[in-house]
């Protein structure tokens, strides 16, 4: 078998990584969309987000977490809880520094 060697620029590598990531996300989303849309009870939701029931009730009371209420029962949609957890993600110093460097290199003053 003949060996091939490719030279890619940084932009081409970023483009390739983005395309691969996008395809992986689509595959992952299609695999998990049925499971994520299920309704969870307070016990199941607490276990899913790894919080106590008391903490979850507090978040519901403050309207800081997505939920539904029918009668006296609380329901949580798994996909909404997943998005709620992801929305609290903080960037690392390294990724912030990279973005700053990238911005400064593109917007240099002459």
C-alpha positions in Angstrom: 0.0 0.0 0.0 1.3 3.4 -1.0 1.8 5.9 1.9 0.3 9.4 1.4 1.3 12.5 3.3 -0.8 15.6 3.4 0.1 19.1 4.4 -2.7 21.2 5.8 -2.8 24.8 6.9 -4.1 25.8 10.3 -7.4 27.0 8.7 -7.8 23.7 6.9 -7.2 21.7 10.1 -9.8 23.8 12.0 -12.3 23.3 9.1 -11.7 19.6 9.2 -12.0 19.4 13.0 -15.3 21.4 12.8 -16.7 19.1 10.1 -15.8 16.0 12.1 -17.2 17.5 15.3 -20.4 18.4 13.5 -20.9 14.9 12.1 -20.2 13.4 15.5 -22.7 15.8 17.2 -25.4 14.9 14.7 -24.8 11.2 15.2 -24.8 11.6 19.0 -27.9 13.7 19.0 -29.8 11.3 16.8 -28.8 8.4 19.1 -29.8 10.2 22.3 -32.8 12.3 21.2 -35.3 9.7 22.2 -33.8 9.2 25.6 -33.3 12.9 26.3 -36.9 13.8 25.7 -38.2 11.6 28.4 -39.9 13.1 31.4 -38.2 12.6 34.8 -39.7 12.7 38.3 -38.1 14.8 41.0 -36.1 11.8 42.2 -34.9 10.9 38.7 -34.1 14.6 37.9 -32.1 14.9 41.2 -30.1 11.9 40.3 -29.6 13.0 36.7 -28.2 16.5 37.7 -26.5 15.1 40.8 -28.2 17.5 43.2 -30.3 16.7 46.3 -34.1 16.9 46.1 -34.1 19.8 48.5 -31.7 21.8 46.2 -33.9 20.9 43.2 -37.0 22.1 45.0 -35.1 25.4 45.8 -34.2 25.9 42.2 -37.8 25.3 41.1 -39.0 27.8 43.7 -36.6 30.4 42.4 -37.6 29.4 38.8 -33.9 28.8 38.0 -34.4 25.4 36.4 -36.8 24.3 33.6 -39.7 22.2 34.9 -43.4 21.4 34.3 -46.0 21.1 36.9 -49.3 19.1 36.7 -51.3 19.2 39.9 -48.9 18.7 42.7 -46.3 16.8 40.7 -43.2 18.2 39.1 -41.8 16.9 35.9 -38.5 17.6 34.2 -37.6 17.0 30.6 -34.2 15.3 30.3 -33.1 17.3 27.3 -33.9 20.6 29.1 -32.0 19.6 32.2 -29.1 18.6 30.0 -29.1 22.0 28.3 -29.5 23.8 31.6 -26.4 22.0 32.9 -24.5 22.8 29.7 -25.4 26.5 29.9 -23.4 26.8 33.1 -20.2 25.7 31.4 -17.2 28.0 32.0 -14.3 28.5 29.6 -10.8 27.5 30.6 -8.1 30.1 30.9 -6.3 28.4 28.0 -9.3 28.7 25.6 -9.9 32.3 26.7 -6.3 33.2 26.1 -6.4 31.5 22.6 -9.5 33.6 21.7 -7.8 36.8 22.9 -4.7 36.0 20.9 -6.8 35.2 17.9 -8.8 38.4 18.2 -5.7 40.6 18.6 -3.9 39.0 15.7 -6.9 39.7 13.4 -7.5 43.2 14.7 -4.0 44.7 14.9 -3.7 48.4 14.8 -1.4 49.7 12.2 
